Amino acid sequence: MHRPQITVTMPAYNRADLIGRAIDSVRAQTMPDWELVIVDDGSTDSTYEIACDYAAVDDRIRVYKNATNSGIATTRNHALSRSNGRFITPLDSDDWYHPERLERMLVAADLHAADLLADDLLLVRDGDEQSWATLSQVCNEVLVAPLAVDLGVLFTRLGFENAGITLGLTKPLVRRQFLLDHGITYDTTLQVVEDYWLLADCVIAGAKFVMIPEGYYYYRQHANHSTLKVDGSRDLASTRRRLISFVESVHSPLHAAAHEVALAHIDRLERLEAYSIFVNSMRTRQLGRAVAQVARHPGVLAEAGRNIPYMIRRRYRRYVRGDHFAFDPISGRANLKVSPRAIASAVGQPAASQPAAGQPTTSTVTS
């Protein structure tokens, strides 16, 4: 059996309107030695049929279907189990690639001898065709050189507060043999952040993880994800549980700094989880539950006080300025206007070559 250089894995659920663009972007790659593994997670629209139509005309595409809707982690693992490439990289069915992504990522992975190689994300708001910012720009950590990501770097950039690039959102190349050698798959006990913890499990196992400044992945932000009604306590609880597991089970001196970061996160996440439950109780008018949270965790009131200016600013953006992405976890962090030249520079040049005014940069050269 021919083993391609790269397997692109694509989980899909009810994306009949968008999956064609995602598949087309893979077929348009300048590096032709790829396979695309699509796993449909029990779609009720024509997603599966559209994918099968593509497979019928391109034998590099293979399509599978879960017997029932099984969730994102299980679907990603199904795709991993069908993959044959030297590297594996995901593409969500509502996103797309720059035409040179696979070629340039493969060159960079070999150049850095990386087990994990991430690029920046080009953020595109639903309904738009052009990127409005890169992930690193929104996170106020614009790279000017490749960043070596050890566990301390990864844990610091956990993503639940503004602490640099949200690395869990990146879509890296992963060396397939590394996953096989260490038995690493997506954690199916997680309903969210499963991709972040795959990266963490790899780094804990000794993977060399490098993030390059360039961006080749178009990441679509959906307005219907921007909502006041989401209870974030589940996300926080899942992350805290995995951090506790790390602290209790991993004791290598190599990860001493990561232990300190993890312990600080665990304490902070417990408070944020309590605050999230309090806020959700207030939104849903469960006043008794909200009062109980204050009684158990008095610090939620101080947390609410710290968040009031942020809440006012988001509501102003949403209801006065009509910004439907004001509550989006990514867009909500941005207080910048990014020039088209800065976005253009993210493809094929260091993303920080023209950073937005007032933004810090990060330079960490890997050997």
C-alpha positions in Angstrom: 0.0 0.0 0.0 1.3 3.5 -0.9 1.7 5.6 2.2 1.2 9.3 1.3 3.2 12.0 2.8 0.1 13.5 4.6 -3.3 12.3 5.6 -5.9 15.1 6.0 -8.6 14.0 8.5 -12.0 15.6 8.2 -14.8 15.0 10.7 -18.1 16.1 9.4 -21.6 16.6 10.7 -24.4 18.4 8.8 -22.1 20.5 6.7 -23.6 20.0 3.3 -23.4 23.8 2.7 -19.7 24.1 3.4 -17.9 20.7 3.0 -17.4 21.1 -0.7 -15.2 24.1 -0.2 -13.1 22.3 2.4 -12.6 19.3 0.1 -11.9 21.5 -2.9 -9.1 23.2 -0.9 -7.4 19.9 -0.4 -7.7 18.9 -4.0 -6.2 22.2 -5.0 -3.0 21.6 -3.0 0.3 22.1 -4.8 1.7 19.0 -3.0 -0.3 16.1 -4.5 0.9 13.2 -2.3 -2.0 13.3 0.2 -5.0 11.3 1.2 -8.2 12.7 2.6 -10.1 10.7 5.2 -13.6 11.9 5.8 -15.7 10.5 8.6 -19.4 11.5 8.7 -20.8 11.6 12.3 -24.4 10.6 11.4 -25.4 13.7 9.4 -29.1 14.1 8.7 -28.4 16.3 5.6 -26.6 15.4 2.4 -23.0 15.8 3.9 -22.2 12.1 3.4 -23.5 11.9 -0.1 -21.5 15.0 -1.2 -18.4 13.5 0.3 -19.0 10.3 -1.5 -19.5 12.1 -4.8 -16.0 13.6 -4.4 -14.5 10.1 -3.5 -16.0 8.7 -6.7 -13.9 11.1 -8.8 -10.7 11.2 -6.7 -9.3 8.0 -5.3 -7.2 9.9 -2.8 -10.5 10.6 -0.9 -12.0 7.9 1.3 -15.3 8.4 3.1 -16.6 6.6 6.2 -19.7 7.0 8.3 -20.4 6.4 12.0 -23.3 4.2 12.7 -24.7 6.8 15.1 -23.8 10.3 16.1 -20.8 9.6 18.3 -19.2 13.0 19.1 -16.2 14.8 17.9 -13.4 12.9 19.8 -14.7 9.5 18.7 -15.1 10.7 15.1 -11.5 12.1 15.1 -10.3 8.8 16.4 -12.2 7.0 13.7 -10.4 9.1 11.1 -7.0 8.5 12.8 -7.5 4.8 12.6 -8.1 5.0 8.8 -5.0 7.2 8.2 -1.8 6.0 6.4 0.2 9.1 5.9 3.6 9.9 7.3 2.0 13.0 8.9 -1.7 13.5 9.9 -3.3 16.9 10.0 -7.0 17.9 10.5 -9.3 20.0 8.4 -12.7 20.8 9.9 -15.4 20.6 7.3 -16.3 24.3 7.5 -12.7 25.5 7.1 -10.3 25.4 4.2 -6.6 25.4 3.3 -4.3 27.8 1.4 -3.3 26.0 -1.8 0.3 25.7 -0.6 -0.4 24.6 3.0 0.5 21.0 2.8 3.7 21.6 0.8 5.0 24.4 3.0 4.0 22.6 6.2 5.8 19.4 5.1 9.0 21.3 4.3 8.9 23.1 7.7 8.2 19.9 9.6 11.2 18.2 8.1 13.4 21.3 8.5 12.6 21.5 12.2 12.6 17.7 12.7 9.2 18.3 14.4 6.8 15.7 15.6 4.1 18.4 15.7 4.2 21.4 13.4 1.6 24.2 13.7 0.9 27.2 11.6 -1.0 30.4 12.4 -4.8 30.5 11.7 -6.3 33.0 9.2 -9.6 34.0 10.9 -12.6 34.4 8.6 -16.0 35.6 9.9 -19.0 33.7 8.6 -20.2 35.2 5.4 -16.8 36.7 4.5 -14.3 35.4 2.1 -11.2 37.2 3.4 -9.4 36.9 6.7 -9.8 39.8 9.1 -7.0 38.8 11.5 -4.7 36.0 12.4 -5.0 34.0 15.6 -1.7 35.3 16.9 -2.7 38.9 16.2 -6.0 38.5 18.2 -4.1 36.8 21.0 -1.5 39.7 21.1 1.4 37.4 20.6 2.6 37.8 17.1 5.5 35.5 16.2 8.6 36.7 14.4 10.3 33.3 14.4 9.4 29.7 15.1 8.2 29.0 18.6 9.4 25.9 20.5 6.4 24.6 22.4 7.3 22.6 25.5 4.7 21.7 28.1 5.2 24.9 30.1 4.6 27.0 27.0 1.6 24.9 26.1 0.0 25.0 29.6 0.6 28.8 29.9 -1.3 29.2 26.6 -4.2 27.1 27.8 -6.7 29.5 26.2 -9.3 30.2 28.9 -7.8 33.6 29.6 -5.7 36.0 27.6 -2.2 34.5 27.9 -0.8 34.3 24.4 -1.6 32.3 21.4 -4.5 29.8 22.0 -2.5 26.8 20.8 -5.4 24.4 21.2 -7.1 26.0 18.2 -4.2 25.3 15.9 -4.4 22.4 13.4 -0.9 20.9 13.4 0.8 18.3 11.3 1.4 15.3 13.6 3.9 12.6 12.9 1.7 9.4 12.6 4.4 7.1 13.8 4.7 9.1 17.0 1.0 8.6 17.8 1.4 4.9 17.1 4.5 4.5 19.2 2.9 6.1 22.2 -0.7 4.9 21.8 -2.0 8.5 21.7 -5.6 9.2 20.5 -8.2 11.8 21.3 -9.7 11.6 24.8 -13.3 10.5 24.3 -14.2 11.5 27.8 -14.0 15.1 26.7 -16.8 16.8 24.9 -14.7 19.9 24.3 -10.9 20.8 24.1 -10.1 17.2 22.9 -7.7 18.6 20.3 -5.7 20.6 22.9 -5.2 17.5 25.0 -4.0 15.5 22.1 -1.2 18.1 21.7 -0.5 17.9 25.5 -0.4 14.1 25.5 2.1 14.2 22.7 4.3 16.8 24.4 4.2 14.9 27.7 5.4 11.8 25.7 8.3 13.8 24.4 7.1 15.2 21.1 9.0 18.1 19.6 6.4 20.8 18.9 7.1 23.8 16.8 4.8 26.6 15.7 5.8 28.6 12.6 4.8 32.3 12.1 3.2 31.8 8.7 -0.5 31.0 8.4 -2.1 28.7 5.8 -5.3 27.5 7.5 -8.5 29.5 7.0 -10.6 29.2 10.2 -14.3 30.1 9.8 -16.0 31.7 12.8 -19.7 31.1 12.9 -22.1 33.8 14.2 -24.3 31.2 15.8 -21.5 30.2 18.0 -21.5 33.7 19.5 -24.2 33.4 22.2 -25.0 34.7 25.7 -26.6 31.3 26.6 -23.6 29.1 26.6 -22.6 27.7 30.0 -18.8 27.5 30.0 -18.6 25.6 33.2 -18.4 22.3 31.4 -15.4 23.4 29.4 -13.6 24.6 32.5 -14.4 21.5 34.4 -13.0 19.2 31.6 -9.8 21.2 31.5 -9.4 21.2 35.3 -9.9 17.5 35.4 -7.2 16.9 32.8 -4.8 19.2 34.6 -5.4 17.4 37.9 -4.7 14.1 36.2 -1.4 15.5 34.9 -0.3 16.8 38.3 -1.1 13.5 40.0 0.4 11.2 37.4 3.4 12.9 35.7 6.4 13.6 37.8 9.3 14.0 35.4 11.8 16.7 36.3 11.5 17.8 32.7 8.0 19.0 33.4 8.6 20.8 36.8 7.8 24.2 35.3 4.6 22.8 33.7 3.6 21.4 37.1 3.7 24.9 38.6 1.7 26.3 35.8 -0.8 23.5 36.0 -1.3 24.0 39.8 -1.9 27.8 39.3 -4.4 27.0 36.5 -6.3 24.4 38.7 -6.9 27.0 41.4 -7.9 29.6 38.9 -10.2 27.3 36.9 -12.0 26.3 40.1 -12.9 29.9 40.7 -13.9 30.5 37.1 -16.0 27.4 37.0 -17.9 28.6 40.1 -18.3 32.0 38.4 -19.6 30.4 35.2 -22.2 28.5 37.1 -23.2 31.7 38.9 -23.5 33.7 35.7 -25.5 30.9 33.9 -27.8 30.7 36.9 -28.5 34.4 36.7 -29.1 34.2 33.0 -31.6 31.4 33.4 -33.2 33.1 36.4 -32.3 30.3 38.8 -31.8 32.7 41.7 -31.6 30.1 44.4 -28.8 28.3 42.5 -27.0 31.6 42.1 -27.2 32.5 45.8 -26.0 29.0 46.7 -22.9 29.6 44.5 -22.2 32.9 46.2 -22.5 31.1 49.6 -20.1 28.4 48.6 -17.7 30.6 46.6 -17.8 34.2 47.8 -15.1 35.1 45.3 -17.7 34.9 42.4 -18.9 38.4 43.3 -15.3 39.8 43.0 -15.0 38.0 39.7 -18.3 39.5 38.5 -16.9 43.0 39.4 -13.8 42.4 37.4 -15.9 41.3 34.4 -18.4 44.1 34.4 -16.4 46.4 32.1 -15.8 43.5 29.7 -19.5 42.6 29.7 -20.5 46.1 29.0 -18.1 46.4 26.2 -19.3 43.2 24.6 -22.9 44.2 24.9 -22.2 47.6 23.4 -20.5 45.9 20.4 -23.3 43.5 20.0 -26.4 45.6 20.5 -25.3 49.1 19.6 -22.7 48.4 16.9 -24.4 45.3 15.6 -21.3 43.1 15.9 -22.7 39.5 15.8 -19.3 38.2 16.8 -19.0 40.2 20.0 -19.5 37.2 22.2 -17.3 34.9 20.0 -14.4 33.5 22.2 -11.9 34.7 19.6 -13.4 37.9 18.2 -14.4 39.0 21.7 -10.7 39.2 22.6 -9.8 41.6 19.8 -9.6 45.3 20.3 -7.7 45.9 17.2 -8.1 46.8 13.5 -5.8 44.7 11.4 -4.7 46.1 8.0 -5.2 43.9 4.9 -1.4 44.1 4.3 -0.8 42.5 7.7 -3.2 39.6 6.8 -1.6 39.1 3.4 1.8 38.9 5.0 0.7 35.9 7.1 0.7 33.7 4.0 4.1 32.9 2.8 5.9 35.4 5.1 6.3 35.7 8.8 2.9 36.7 10.2 4.6 39.4 12.4 6.4 41.1 9.6 3.9 43.9 9.9 2.3 43.5 13.3 -0.7 45.7 14.3 0.2 48.8 16.1 0.8 48.4 19.8 1.1 44.7 19.7 3.9 42.7 21.3 5.8 40.1 19.4 7.3 36.8 20.4 10.6 35.6 19.1 11.8 32.1 20.1 14.2 30.5 17.7 14.3 26.8 17.7 17.4 24.8 16.9 
